[in-house]
């Protein structure tokens, strides 16, 4: 199966190591007994986390953090913005075909959702089920839109596919197997339409060229002249949408 993957999560082998966790000036410091002498700075959920050998001095760590202050602040800001995009519903909005819709809740004697101007109105019986209503609404529109759009693009670029299956992924936007079956992530409905088209054309191209060779990218370029711009957008912004749940 050939797929368009997007993930920044890498698996590591678990090792039995001794750890000591400290908080220095509000920063989480993880001291480890690993043989490695390297020091790593990571941003997790908008907070700095430092991993270092056991005997690393606090003065050294403070100086290192000061030297890396610009990088740290830049990546903390990016992480917090991405977290806000991932947890859209809790932050009072949802993205639909690239448009940001403000969530407006209204107690009612029926359940339903309506779009009005730049608002998504949620009529609910039980407020605790409102998130489920929103996701069901997104999935319904994703199913209808993606099926119609893939058929349209298939005819426009003269590449036939066998079948379409819409699923939920957290590490890929789409894939295509050797039979010409295409699999798409329903979360595509949240992206700008030009980016959605790029992903669909990308998978249709795999029907003819089942790899990422030069021939494949030449075909994608021929069918989507703006593919570089759309590919870049997906690389820069995709992670915060694909992790949405």
PALOBA-721586 format. One record per residue: x, z, y of N, C-alpha, C in turn; residue in three letters. Coordinates in nm, 3 decimals, always signed. Example, Ala and Ser with C-alpha at 12.3 -4.5 7.8 and 13.67 -1.06 7.14 Angstrom:
2
LUMLO       n.X       n.Z       n.Y      ca.X      ca.Z      ca.Y       c.X       c.Z       c.Y   resn
LUMLO    +1.319    +0.780    -0.569    +1.230    +0.780    -0.450    +1.320    +0.780    -0.330    Ala
LUMLO    +1.285    +0.708    -0.225    +1.367    +0.714    -0.106    +1.290    +0.787    +0.003    Ser
This chain:
245
LUMLO       n.X       n.Z       n.Y      ca.X      ca.Z      ca.Y       c.X       c.Z       c.Y   resn
LUMLO    +0.085    +0.000    -0.119    +0.000    +0.000    +0.000    +0.089    +0.000    +0.124    Unk
LUMLO    +0.060    -0.088    +0.216    +0.139    -0.101    +0.337    +0.061    -0.038    +0.451    Unk
LUMLO    +0.122    +0.052    +0.523    +0.044    +0.130    +0.620    +0.113    +0.141    +0.754    Unk
LUMLO    +0.032    +0.168    +0.855    +0.080    +0.196    +0.990    +0.079    +0.347    +1.003    Unk
LUMLO    +0.195    +0.408    +0.993    +0.205    +0.553    +0.992    +0.244    +0.607    +1.128    Unk
LUMLO    +0.196    +0.727    +1.159    +0.239    +0.794    +1.280    +0.240    +0.942    +1.251    Unk
LUMLO    +0.357    +1.000    +1.236    +0.366    +1.143    +1.210    +0.499    +1.196    +1.259    Unk
LUMLO    +0.499    +1.314    +1.313    +0.622    +1.380    +1.354    +0.643    +1.506    +1.273    Unk
LUMLO    +0.582    +1.510    +1.151    +0.593    +1.626    +1.065    +0.683    +1.589    +0.948    Unk
LUMLO    +0.791    +1.658    +0.928    +0.886    +1.628    +0.823    +0.891    +1.745    +0.726    Unk
LUMLO    +0.887    +1.714    +0.596    +0.891    +1.820    +0.496    +1.034    +1.867    +0.474    Unk
LUMLO    +1.051    +1.994    +0.446    +1.180    +2.052    +0.417    +1.171    +2.134    +0.291    Unk
LUMLO    +1.281    +2.141    +0.216    +1.284    +2.224    +0.099    +1.289    +2.371    +0.141    Unk
LUMLO    +1.208    +2.452    +0.075    +1.206    +2.593    +0.106    +1.327    +2.661    +0.044    Unk
LUMLO    +1.395    +2.741    +0.122    +1.510    +2.812    +0.072    +1.492    +2.961    +0.098    Unk
LUMLO    +1.542    +3.040    +0.006    +1.532    +3.185    +0.021    +1.642    +3.229    +0.115    Unk
LUMLO    +1.608    +3.248    +0.241    +1.708    +3.290    +0.338    +1.658    +3.414    +0.410    Unk
LUMLO    +1.752    +3.493    +0.454    +1.720    +3.614    +0.526    +1.700    +3.580    +0.673    Unk
LUMLO    +1.593    +3.629    +0.731    +1.565    +3.599    +0.871    +1.540    +3.726    +0.951    Unk
LUMLO    +1.573    +3.719    +1.076    +1.545    +3.828    +1.169    +1.485    +3.765    +1.294    Unk
LUMLO    +1.368    +3.810    +1.333    +1.300    +3.753    +1.448    +1.304    +3.851    +1.566    Unk
LUMLO    +1.347    +3.800    +1.680    +1.353    +3.880    +1.803    +1.275    +3.808    +1.913    Unk
LUMLO    +1.239    +3.885    +2.014    +1.180    +3.827    +2.134    +1.270    +3.865    +2.250    Unk
LUMLO    +1.333    +3.765    +2.309    +1.423    +3.787    +2.422    +1.368    +3.714    +2.543    Unk
LUMLO    +1.334    +3.790    +2.646    +1.276    +3.732    +2.769    +1.157    +3.642    +2.737    Unk
LUMLO    +1.075    +3.687    +2.641    +0.954    +3.613    +2.605    +0.978    +3.494    +2.514    Unk
LUMLO    +1.102    +3.475    +2.469    +1.136    +3.362    +2.383    +1.160    +3.411    +2.241    Unk
LUMLO    +1.102    +3.340    +2.145    +1.117    +3.377    +2.004    +1.253    +3.330    +1.953    Unk
LUMLO    +1.334    +3.426    +1.904    +1.466    +3.396    +1.850    +1.464    +3.425    +1.701    Unk
LUMLO    +1.496    +3.325    +1.621    +1.500    +3.342    +1.475    +1.645    +3.338    +1.430    Unk
LUMLO    +1.694    +3.453    +1.386    +1.831    +3.461    +1.335    +1.826    +3.445    +1.183    Unk
LUMLO    +1.910    +3.357    +1.130    +1.903    +3.325    +0.988    +2.040    +3.336    +0.921    Unk
LUMLO    +2.035    +3.361    +0.792    +2.159    +3.373    +0.714    +2.206    +3.239    +0.657    Unk
LUMLO    +2.144    +3.131    +0.698    +2.189    +3.000    +0.651    +2.336    +2.980    +0.686    Unk
LUMLO    +2.404    +2.900    +0.606    +2.546    +2.875    +0.629    +2.569    +2.790    +0.754    Unk
LUMLO    +2.469    +2.712    +0.789    +2.483    +2.625    +0.906    +2.509    +2.708    +1.031    Unk
LUMLO    +2.601    +2.661    +1.115    +2.634    +2.730    +1.239    +2.563    +2.669    +1.359    Unk
LUMLO    +2.476    +2.574    +1.333    +2.408    +2.505    +1.443    +2.297    +2.590    +1.502    Unk
LUMLO    +2.265    +2.562    +1.626    +2.156    +2.629    +1.697    +2.053    +2.524    +1.735    Unk
LUMLO    +1.927    +2.549    +1.704    +1.823    +2.450    +1.735    +1.720    +2.509    +1.830    Unk
LUMLO    +1.675    +2.425    +1.923    +1.568    +2.461    +2.016    +1.448    +2.375    +1.985    Unk
LUMLO    +1.335    +2.438    +1.956    +1.212    +2.366    +1.923    +1.098    +2.415    +2.011    Unk
LUMLO    +1.007    +2.324    +2.039    +0.887    +2.359    +2.113    +0.771    +2.360    +2.015    Unk
LUMLO    +0.710    +2.476    +1.994    +0.597    +2.489    +1.902    +0.477    +2.542    +1.980    Unk
LUMLO    +0.369    +2.461    +1.979    +0.246    +2.500    +2.049    +0.272    +2.542    +2.193    Unk
LUMLO    +0.361    +2.468    +2.259    +0.387    +2.492    +2.400    +0.481    +2.608    +2.429    Unk
LUMLO    +0.549    +2.660    +2.328    +0.640    +2.772    +2.346    +0.776    +2.739    +2.287    Unk
LUMLO    +0.883    +2.789    +2.351    +1.018    +2.766    +2.303    +1.050    +2.859    +2.185    Unk
LUMLO    +1.114    +2.801    +2.084    +1.158    +2.878    +1.967    +1.302    +2.839    +1.938    Unk
LUMLO    +1.389    +2.940    +1.925    +1.531    +2.916    +1.904    +1.572    +2.969    +1.766    Unk
LUMLO    +1.639    +2.884    +1.688    +1.692    +2.925    +1.558    +1.845    +2.926    +1.567    Unk
LUMLO    +1.906    +3.032    +1.518    +2.051    +3.044    +1.530    +2.107    +3.133    +1.419    Unk
LUMLO    +2.240    +3.129    +1.397    +2.302    +3.217    +1.298    +2.288    +3.363    +1.340    Unk
LUMLO    +2.301    +3.452    +1.245    +2.284    +3.595    +1.268    +2.369    +3.650    +1.382    Unk
LUMLO    +2.495    +3.607    +1.386    +2.589    +3.671    +1.479    +2.594    +3.606    +1.617    Unk
LUMLO    +2.502    +3.519    +1.649    +2.501    +3.455    +1.781    +2.470    +3.558    +1.889    Unk
LUMLO    +2.550    +3.565    +1.993    +2.532    +3.666    +2.098    +2.416    +3.631    +2.191    Unk
LUMLO    +2.355    +3.734    +2.247    +2.244    +3.712    +2.339    +2.291    +3.642    +2.465    Unk
LUMLO    +2.410    +3.672    +2.510    +2.463    +3.609    +2.631    +2.477    +3.458    +2.610    Unk
LUMLO    +2.529    +3.421    +2.492    +2.543    +3.278    +2.460    +2.407    +3.210    +2.460    Unk
LUMLO    +2.307    +3.274    +2.399    +2.173    +3.216    +2.391    +2.111    +3.201    +2.530    Unk
LUMLO    +2.127    +3.302    +2.615    +2.072    +3.296    +2.750    +2.136    +3.184    +2.830    Unk
LUMLO    +2.267    +3.168    +2.816    +2.338    +3.060    +2.887    +2.293    +2.923    +2.836    Unk
LUMLO    +2.275    +2.913    +2.704    +2.229    +2.786    +2.645    +2.091    +2.750    +2.697    Unk
LUMLO    +2.002    +2.847    +2.699    +1.865    +2.824    +2.747    +1.866    +2.783    +2.894    Unk
LUMLO    +1.954    +2.844    +2.972    +1.964    +2.809    +3.113    +2.013    +2.666    +3.131    Unk
LUMLO    +2.112    +2.626    +3.049    +2.166    +2.489    +3.058    +2.062    +2.385    +3.017    Unk
LUMLO    +1.977    +2.423    +2.923    +1.876    +2.330    +2.871    +1.740    +2.347    +2.940    Unk
LUMLO    +1.739    +2.416    +3.052    +1.615    +2.451    +3.120    +1.528    +2.329    +3.153    Unk
LUMLO    +1.590    +2.223    +3.203    +1.516    +2.103    +3.240    +1.449    +2.040    +3.118    Unk
LUMLO    +1.525    +2.027    +3.008    +1.471    +1.971    +2.884    +1.360    +2.059    +2.830    Unk
LUMLO    +1.380    +2.189    +2.834    +1.280    +2.284    +2.782    +1.149    +2.273    +2.859    Unk
LUMLO    +1.158    +2.276    +2.991    +1.037    +2.270    +3.074    +0.962    +2.139    +3.056    Unk
LUMLO    +1.037    +2.029    +3.045    +0.976    +1.897    +3.027    +0.900    +1.891    +2.895    Unk
LUMLO    +0.960    +1.942    +2.788    +0.897    +1.935    +2.657    +0.788    +2.038    +2.637    Unk
LUMLO    +0.796    +2.151    +2.704    +0.688    +2.248    +2.700    +0.564    +2.189    +2.766    Unk
LUMLO    +0.584    +2.123    +2.880    +0.472    +2.060    +2.951    +0.409    +1.952    +2.866    Unk
LUMLO    +0.492    +1.869    +2.800    +0.441    +1.763    +2.713    +0.365    +1.821    +2.594    Unk
LUMLO    +0.420    +1.927    +2.534    +0.356    +1.991    +2.418    +0.220    +2.048    +2.455    Unk
LUMLO    +0.211    +2.112    +2.570    +0.084    +2.173    +2.611    -0.021    +2.067    +2.643    Unk
LUMLO    +0.023    +1.956    +2.700    -0.070    +1.846    +2.727    -0.120    +1.786    +2.596    Unk
LUMLO    -0.030    +1.769    +2.500    -0.069    +1.715    +2.369    -0.163    +1.810    +2.297    Unk
LUMLO    -0.135    +1.941    +2.308    -0.222    +2.039    +2.242    -0.363    +2.033    +2.301    Unk
LUMLO    -0.369    +2.011    +2.432    -0.500    +2.000    +2.497    -0.574    +1.878    +2.446    Unk
LUMLO    -0.502    +1.768    +2.422    -0.565    +1.647    +2.370    -0.611    +1.667    +2.226    Unk
LUMLO    -0.530    +1.739    +2.147    -0.566    +1.764    +2.007    -0.691    +1.849    +2.000    Unk
LUMLO    -0.698    +1.953    +2.082    -0.810    +2.047    +2.080    -0.910    +2.011    +2.191    Unk
LUMLO    -0.949    +1.884    +2.195    -1.032    +1.835    +2.304    -1.163    +1.912    +2.320    Unk
LUMLO    -1.236    +1.930    +2.211    -1.369    +1.989    +2.220    -1.363    +2.129    +2.282    Unk
LUMLO    -1.265    +2.209    +2.241    -1.251    +2.344    +2.297    -1.217    +2.339    +2.445    Unk
LUMLO    -1.156    +2.228    +2.489    -1.119    +2.214    +2.630    -1.227    +2.141    +2.711    Unk
LUMLO    -1.343    +2.117    +2.648    -1.458    +2.067    +2.723    -1.466    +1.918    +2.745    Unk
LUMLO    -1.397    +1.838    +2.661    -1.407    +1.693    +2.678    -1.385    +1.625    +2.544    Unk
LUMLO    -1.412    +1.496    +2.541    -1.384    +1.414    +2.423    -1.343    +1.276    +2.472    Unk
LUMLO    -1.255    +1.210    +2.397    -1.213    +1.075    +2.434    -1.281    +0.975    +2.344    Unk
LUMLO    -1.342    +0.874    +2.406    -1.419    +0.774    +2.332    -1.381    +0.636    +2.383    Unk
LUMLO    -1.317    +0.554    +2.298    -1.266    +0.422    +2.337    -1.179    +0.430    +2.462    Unk
LUMLO    -1.100    +0.536    +2.469    -1.008    +0.552    +2.580    -1.067    +0.618    +2.703    Unk
LUMLO    -1.199    +0.640    +2.705    -1.264    +0.703    +2.818    -1.280    +0.853    +2.792    Unk
LUMLO    -1.255    +0.932    +2.895    -1.270    +1.078    +2.883    -1.412    +1.116    +2.922    Unk
LUMLO    -1.485    +1.176    +2.828    -1.622    +1.218    +2.851    -1.630    +1.370    +2.857    Unk
LUMLO    -1.688    +1.421    +2.964    -1.707    +1.566    +2.978    -1.820    +1.610    +2.886    Unk
LUMLO    -1.800    +1.722    +2.817    -1.902    +1.772    +2.726    -2.000    +1.863    +2.801    Unk
LUMLO    -2.127    +1.831    +2.787    -2.232    +1.910    +2.851    -2.329    +1.955    +2.741    Unk
LUMLO    -2.345    +2.085    +2.727    -2.429    +2.141    +2.621    -2.566    +2.183    +2.675    Unk
LUMLO    -2.668    +2.155    +2.596    -2.804    +2.191    +2.637    -2.885    +2.241    +2.517    Unk
LUMLO    -2.934    +2.363    +2.528    -3.019    +2.420    +2.423    -3.147    +2.339    +2.416    Unk
LUMLO    -3.188    +2.304    +2.293    -3.306    +2.219    +2.278    -3.379    +2.252    +2.148    Unk
LUMLO    -3.496    +2.191    +2.131    -3.571    +2.209    +2.007    -3.543    +2.095    +1.909    Unk
LUMLO    -3.439    +2.015    +1.941    -3.394    +1.909    +1.851    -3.244    +1.891    +1.866    Unk
LUMLO    -3.182    +1.825    +1.768    -3.039    +1.798    +1.774    -3.016    +1.652    +1.809    Unk
LUMLO    -2.921    +1.627    +1.897    -2.891    +1.489    +1.933    -2.780    +1.482    +2.035    Unk
LUMLO    -2.730    +1.361    +2.059    -2.623    +1.338    +2.155    -2.655    +1.214    +2.236    Unk
LUMLO    -2.627    +1.222    +2.365    -2.652    +1.109    +2.454    -2.536    +1.094    +2.551    Unk
LUMLO    -2.501    +0.970    +2.584    -2.396    +0.943    +2.682    -2.461    +0.905    +2.814    Unk
LUMLO    -2.421    +0.973    +2.919    -2.475    +0.945    +3.052    -2.362    +0.952    +3.153    Unk
LUMLO    -2.335    +0.840    +3.217    -2.221    +0.828    +3.308    -2.094    +0.866    +3.231    Unk
LUMLO    -2.021    +0.967    +3.278    -1.899    +1.010    +3.210    -1.919    +1.142    +3.137    Unk
LUMLO    -2.040    +1.164    +3.091    -2.072    +1.287    +3.021    -2.127    +1.260    +2.881    Unk
LUMLO    -2.092    +1.349    +2.789    -2.149    +1.345    +2.655    -2.239    +1.468    +2.645    Unk
LUMLO    -2.370    +1.444    +2.641    -2.464    +1.555    +2.637    -2.498    +1.591    +2.493    Unk
LUMLO    -2.481    +1.717    +2.460    -2.507    +1.764    +2.325    -2.631    +1.854    +2.328    Unk
LUMLO    -2.737    +1.808    +2.261    -2.859    +1.887    +2.249    -2.855    +1.959    +2.115    Unk
LUMLO    -2.859    +2.091    +2.118    -2.837    +2.166    +1.995    -2.946    +2.270    +1.970    Unk
LUMLO    -2.965    +2.298    +1.841    -3.052    +2.409    +1.798    -2.966    +2.534    +1.780    Unk
LUMLO    -2.850    +2.514    +1.716    -2.756    +2.622    +1.689    -2.623    +2.585    +1.754    Unk
LUMLO    -2.581    +2.659    +1.855    -2.462    +2.624    +1.932    -2.337    +2.620    +1.843    Unk
LUMLO    -2.332    +2.701    +1.738    -2.215    +2.705    +1.650    -2.195    +2.573    +1.574    Unk
LUMLO    -2.301    +2.489    +1.570    -2.293    +2.362    +1.499    -2.271    +2.243    +1.591    Unk
LUMLO    -2.250    +2.271    +1.719    -2.236    +2.162    +1.817    -2.110    +2.079    +1.793    Unk
LUMLO    -2.000    +2.142    +1.750    -1.877    +2.067    +1.723    -1.902    +1.968    +1.609    Unk
LUMLO    -1.974    +2.012    +1.507    -2.005    +1.925    +1.394    -2.087    +1.805    +1.440    Unk
LUMLO    -2.179    +1.827    +1.533    -2.261    +1.718    +1.587    -2.173    +1.615    +1.658    Unk
LUMLO    -2.077    +1.664    +1.735    -1.989    +1.574    +1.811    -1.905    +1.488    +1.716    Unk
LUMLO    -1.846    +1.551    +1.615    -1.762    +1.477    +1.520    -1.845    +1.377    +1.439    Unk
LUMLO    -1.965    +1.417    +1.399    -2.053    +1.325    +1.327    -2.088    +1.205    +1.415    Unk
LUMLO    -2.109    +1.229    +1.543    -2.140    +1.121    +1.638    -2.021    +1.026    +1.650    Unk
LUMLO    -1.900    +1.082    +1.661    -1.779    +0.999    +1.669    -1.761    +0.915    +1.542    Unk
LUMLO    -1.781    +0.977    +1.427    -1.764    +0.906    +1.300    -1.866    +0.794    +1.284    Unk
LUMLO    -1.989    +0.819    +1.327    -2.094    +0.716    +1.319    -2.057    +0.596    +1.404    Unk
LUMLO    -2.013    +0.622    +1.527    -1.976    +0.511    +1.616    -1.849    +0.442    +1.567    Unk
LUMLO    -1.757    +0.519    +1.508    -1.636    +0.460    +1.452    -1.672    +0.364    +1.339    Unk
LUMLO    -1.760    +0.405    +1.252    -1.801    +0.322    +1.139    -1.863    +0.191    +1.187    Unk
LUMLO    -1.955    +0.200    +1.281    -2.023    +0.080    +1.332    -1.928    -0.011    +1.410    Unk
LUMLO    -1.849    +0.049    +1.499    -1.762    -0.030    +1.585    -1.648    -0.095    +1.506    Unk
LUMLO    -1.581    -0.017    +1.422    -1.465    -0.070    +1.350    -1.503    -0.181    +1.252    Unk
LUMLO    -1.618    -0.167    +1.187    -1.663    -0.272    +1.094    -1.692    -0.402    +1.169    Unk
LUMLO    -1.763    -0.389    +1.280    -1.796    -0.508    +1.358    -1.671    -0.570    +1.420    Unk
LUMLO    -1.581    -0.486    +1.469    -1.462    -0.536    +1.537    -1.365    -0.602    +1.439    Unk
LUMLO    -1.350    -0.543    +1.319    -1.260    -0.603    +1.220    -1.311    -0.739    +1.176    Unk
LUMLO    -1.442    -0.751    +1.156    -1.501    -0.881    +1.118    -1.480    -0.984    +1.227    Unk
LUMLO    -1.499    -0.942    +1.353    -1.479    -1.031    +1.466    -1.335    -1.079    +1.475    Unk
LUMLO    -1.240    -0.986    +1.466    -1.098    -1.021    +1.477    -1.053    -1.105    +1.358    Unk
LUMLO    -1.108    -1.075    +1.240    -1.075    -1.153    +1.121    -1.108    -1.300    +1.141    Unk
LUMLO    -1.224    -1.327    +1.199    -1.264    -1.465    +1.226    -1.182    -1.526    +1.339    Unk
LUMLO    -1.152    -1.445    +1.442    -1.080    -1.496    +1.558    -0.938    -1.537    +1.523    Unk
LUMLO    -0.871    -1.460    +1.437    -0.731    -1.492    +1.405    -0.718    -1.562    +1.269    Unk
LUMLO    -0.834    -1.592    +1.207    -0.837    -1.669    +1.081    -0.760    -1.603    +0.967    Unk
LUMLO    -0.781    -1.473    +0.952    -0.725    -1.400    +0.837    -0.839    -1.323    +0.771    Unk
LUMLO    -0.868    -1.355    +0.647    -0.976    -1.289    +0.576    -0.925    -1.163    +0.506    Unk
LUMLO    -1.012    -1.063    +0.495    -0.979    -0.942    +0.421    -1.084    -0.920    +0.314    Unk
LUMLO    -1.053    -0.837    +0.218    -1.143    -0.816    +0.104    -1.251    -0.712    +0.133    Unk
LUMLO    -1.210    -0.593    +0.178    -1.306    -0.487    +0.205    -1.250    -0.391    +0.309    Unk
LUMLO    -1.336    -0.307    +0.363    -1.295    -0.208    +0.462    -1.345    -0.070    +0.421    Unk
LUMLO    -1.254    +0.025    +0.422    -1.288    +0.165    +0.394    -1.242    +0.248    +0.514    Unk
LUMLO    -1.331    +0.328    +0.569    -1.298    +0.413    +0.684    -1.283    +0.557    +0.636    Unk
LUMLO    -1.169    +0.616    +0.666    -1.138    +0.749    +0.617    -1.084    +0.836    +0.730    Unk
LUMLO    -1.050    +0.960    +0.696    -0.989    +1.053    +0.792    -0.845    +1.078    +0.751    Unk
LUMLO    -0.751    +1.048    +0.842    -0.610    +1.069    +0.815    -0.548    +1.152    +0.928    Unk
LUMLO    -0.437    +1.218    +0.897    -0.361    +1.288    +1.001    -0.219    +1.234    +1.011    Unk
LUMLO    -0.192    +1.125    +0.942    -0.057    +1.068    +0.945    -0.053    +0.916    +0.946    Unk
LUMLO    -0.169    +0.851    +0.952    -0.168    +0.704    +0.957    -0.295    +0.655    +1.027    Unk
LUMLO    -0.282    +0.539    +1.089    -0.398    +0.479    +1.157    -0.467    +0.378    +1.067    Unk
LUMLO    -0.392    +0.317    +0.978    -0.453    +0.219    +0.890    -0.356    +0.175    +0.783    Unk
LUMLO    -0.407    +0.105    +0.685    -0.322    +0.050    +0.578    -0.394    -0.066    +0.513    Unk
LUMLO    -0.317    -0.145    +0.437    -0.373    -0.261    +0.367    -0.301    -0.275    +0.233    Unk
LUMLO    -0.377    -0.290    +0.124    -0.312    -0.306    -0.006    -0.302    -0.454    -0.044    Unk
LUMLO    -0.241    -0.480    -0.159    -0.215    -0.619    -0.198    -0.342    -0.697    -0.230    Unk
LUMLO    -0.454    -0.627    -0.248    -0.581    -0.695    -0.274    -0.651    -0.739    -0.146    Unk
LUMLO    -0.596    -0.695    -0.031    -0.661    -0.728    +0.095    -0.765    -0.626    +0.136    Unk
LUMLO    -0.761    -0.507    +0.073    -0.850    -0.398    +0.113    -0.786    -0.326    +0.231    Unk
LUMLO    -0.862    -0.309    +0.337    -0.811    -0.244    +0.457    -0.872    -0.104    +0.470    Unk
LUMLO    -0.787    -0.008    +0.505    -0.828    +0.131    +0.525    -0.800    +0.166    +0.671    Unk
LUMLO    -0.900    +0.220    +0.740    -0.883    +0.256    +0.881    -0.919    +0.402    +0.905    Unk
LUMLO    -0.851    +0.462    +1.000    -0.876    +0.600    +1.041    -0.991    +0.602    +1.142    Unk
LUMLO    -1.092    +0.683    +1.117    -1.208    +0.687    +1.208    -1.168    +0.731    +1.348    Unk
LUMLO    -1.056    +0.803    +1.361    -1.012    +0.853    +1.493    -0.968    +0.741    +1.586    Unk
LUMLO    -0.958    +0.620    +1.532    -0.928    +0.504    +1.618    -1.031    +0.490    +1.729    Unk
LUMLO    -1.153    +0.537    +1.706    -1.260    +0.524    +1.805    -1.227    +0.597    +1.935    Unk
LUMLO    -1.129    +0.687    +1.930    -1.091    +0.762    +2.048    -0.991    +0.687    +2.136    Unk
LUMLO    -0.927    +0.585    +2.082    -0.821    +0.513    +2.153    -0.876    +0.401    +2.241    Unk
LUMLO    -0.797    +0.354    +2.337    -0.838    +0.238    +2.418    -0.864    +0.118    +2.327    Unk
LUMLO    -0.958    +0.033    +2.364    -0.999    -0.079    +2.278    -0.884    -0.176    +2.251    Unk
LUMLO    -0.795    -0.195    +2.347    -0.682    -0.286    +2.324    -0.589    -0.231    +2.215    Unk
LUMLO    -0.575    -0.099    +2.210    -0.490    -0.035    +2.108    -0.559    -0.041    +1.972    Unk
LUMLO    -0.691    -0.023    +1.972    -0.767    -0.037    +1.846    -0.747    -0.177    +1.790    Unk
LUMLO    -0.759    -0.278    +1.877    -0.740    -0.417    +1.833    -0.601    -0.437    +1.773    Unk
LUMLO    -0.500    -0.377    +1.835    -0.364    -0.391    +1.783    -0.354    -0.339    +1.640    Unk
LUMLO    -0.412    -0.221    +1.615    -0.406    -0.162    +1.480    -0.480    -0.251    +1.380    Unk
LUMLO    -0.594    -0.302    +1.420    -0.672    -0.388    +1.329    -0.599    -0.519    +1.300    Unk
LUMLO    -0.540    -0.578    +1.402    -0.463    -0.702    +1.382    -0.340    -0.674    +1.297    Unk
LUMLO    -0.278    -0.559    +1.319    -0.163    -0.517    +1.240    -0.198    -0.515    +1.091    Unk
LUMLO    -0.313    -0.456    +1.058    -0.353    -0.448    +0.916    -0.398    -0.583    +0.862    Unk
LUMLO    -0.464    -0.662    +0.943    -0.502    -0.796    +0.899    -0.378    -0.881    +0.871    Unk
LUMLO    -0.275    -0.865    +0.952    -0.151    -0.939    +0.932    -0.088    -0.905    +0.798    Unk
LUMLO    -0.108    -0.781    +0.753    -0.053    -0.740    +0.623    -0.121    -0.811    +0.506    Unk
LUMLO    -0.239    -0.864    +0.528    -0.304    -0.942    +0.422    -0.218    -1.063    +0.388    Unk
LUMLO    -0.157    -1.123    +0.490    -0.072    -1.241    +0.470    +0.074    -1.206    +0.444    Unk
LUMLO    +0.122    -1.100    +0.510    +0.263    -1.060    +0.497    +0.269    -0.911    +0.463    Unk
LUMLO    +0.286    -0.875    +0.336    +0.279    -0.736    +0.293    +0.408    -0.656    +0.315    Unk
LUMLO    +0.464    -0.663    +0.435    +0.584    -0.585    +0.467    +0.600    -0.585    +0.619    Unk
LUMLO    +0.707    -0.525    +0.667    +0.734    -0.523    +0.811    +0.856    -0.609    +0.845    Unk
LUMLO    +0.861    -0.724    +0.786    +0.971    -0.817    +0.809    +0.956    -0.885    +0.946    Unk
LUMLO    +1.055    -0.965    +0.980    +1.050    -1.042    +1.103    +0.931    -1.136    +1.103    Unk
LUMLO    +0.903    -1.193    +0.986    +0.788    -1.283    +0.972    +0.659    -1.211    +1.006    Unk
LUMLO    +0.648    -1.084    +0.962    +0.529    -1.006    +0.989    +0.510    -0.986    +1.139    Unk
LUMLO    +0.616    -0.941    +1.207    +0.604    -0.913    +1.351    +0.582    -1.040    +1.433    Unk
LUMLO    +0.633    -1.152    +1.387    +0.606    -1.279    +1.453    +0.458    -1.313    +1.443    Unk
LUMLO    +0.398    -1.282    +1.327    +0.255    -1.307    +1.308    +0.172    -1.217    +1.397    Unk
LUMLO    +0.209    -1.089    +1.404    +0.138    -0.994    +1.490    +0.146    -1.040    +1.636    Unk
LUMLO    +0.266    -1.082    +1.678    +0.285    -1.128    +1.816    +0.199    -1.250    +1.845    Unk
LUMLO    +0.189    -1.338    +1.749    +0.108    -1.460    +1.767    -0.040    -1.426    +1.783    Unk
LUMLO    -0.086    -1.328    +1.707    -0.227    -1.291    +1.710    -0.261    -1.191    +1.820    Unk
LUMLO    -0.160    -1.115    +1.865    -0.181    -1.017    +1.971    -0.062    -1.021    +2.065    Unk
LUMLO    -0.066    -1.107    +2.167    +0.046    -1.123    +2.260    +0.087    -0.994    +2.330    Unk
LUMLO    -0.006    -0.896    +2.341    +0.024    -0.769    +2.408    +0.059    -0.658    +2.309    Unk
LUMLO    +0.099    -0.698    +2.188    +0.121    -0.597    +2.084    +0.231    -0.497    +2.121    Unk
LUMLO    +0.334    -0.539    +2.194    +0.443    -0.448    +2.231    +0.392    -0.334    +2.318    Unk
LUMLO    +0.308    -0.368    +2.415    +0.250    -0.268    +2.504    +0.160    -0.172    +2.426    Unk
LUMLO    +0.079    -0.227    +2.337    -0.013    -0.143    +2.259    +0.062    -0.057    +2.157    Unk
LUMLO    +0.167    -0.114    +2.098    +0.249    -0.039    +2.003    +0.318    +0.077    +2.072    Unk
LUMLO    +0.367    +0.054    +2.194    +0.433    +0.158    +2.272    +0.335    +0.269    +2.309    Unk
LUMLO    +0.213    +0.230    +2.348    +0.111    +0.330    +2.383    +0.083    +0.419    +2.262    Unk
LUMLO    +0.072    +0.359    +2.146    +0.042    +0.435    +2.025    +0.156    +0.530    +1.991    Unk
LUMLO    +0.278    +0.484    +2.010    +0.394    +0.568    +1.981    +0.401    +0.686    +2.077    Unk
LUMLO    +0.370    +0.663    +2.204    +0.379    +0.768    +2.305    +0.262    +0.866    +2.302    Unk
LUMLO    +0.144    +0.818    +2.263    +0.023    +0.899    +2.274    -0.049    +0.929    +2.142    Unk
LUMLO    -0.013    +0.855    +2.037    -0.089    +0.862    +1.914    -0.096    +0.996    +1.846    Unk
LUMLO    +0.013    +1.074    +1.850    +0.018    +1.200    +1.775    -0.090    +1.298    +1.819    Unk
LUMLO    -0.120    +1.303    +1.947    -0.219    +1.398    +1.995    -0.361    +1.361    +1.956    Unk
LUMLO    -0.384    +1.234    +1.920    -0.516    +1.190    +1.876    -0.530    +1.195    +1.724    Unk
LUMLO    -0.424    +1.158    +1.654    -0.434    +1.152    +1.509    -0.445    +1.291    +1.446    Unk
LUMLO    -0.402    +1.395    +1.518    -0.412    +1.532    +1.469    -0.543    +1.598    +1.508    Unk
LUMLO    -0.626    +1.525    +1.582    -0.758    +1.578    +1.621    -0.840    +1.610    +1.497    Unk
LUMLO    -0.911    +1.723    +1.501    -0.997    +1.759    +1.387    -1.114    +1.844    +1.436    Unk
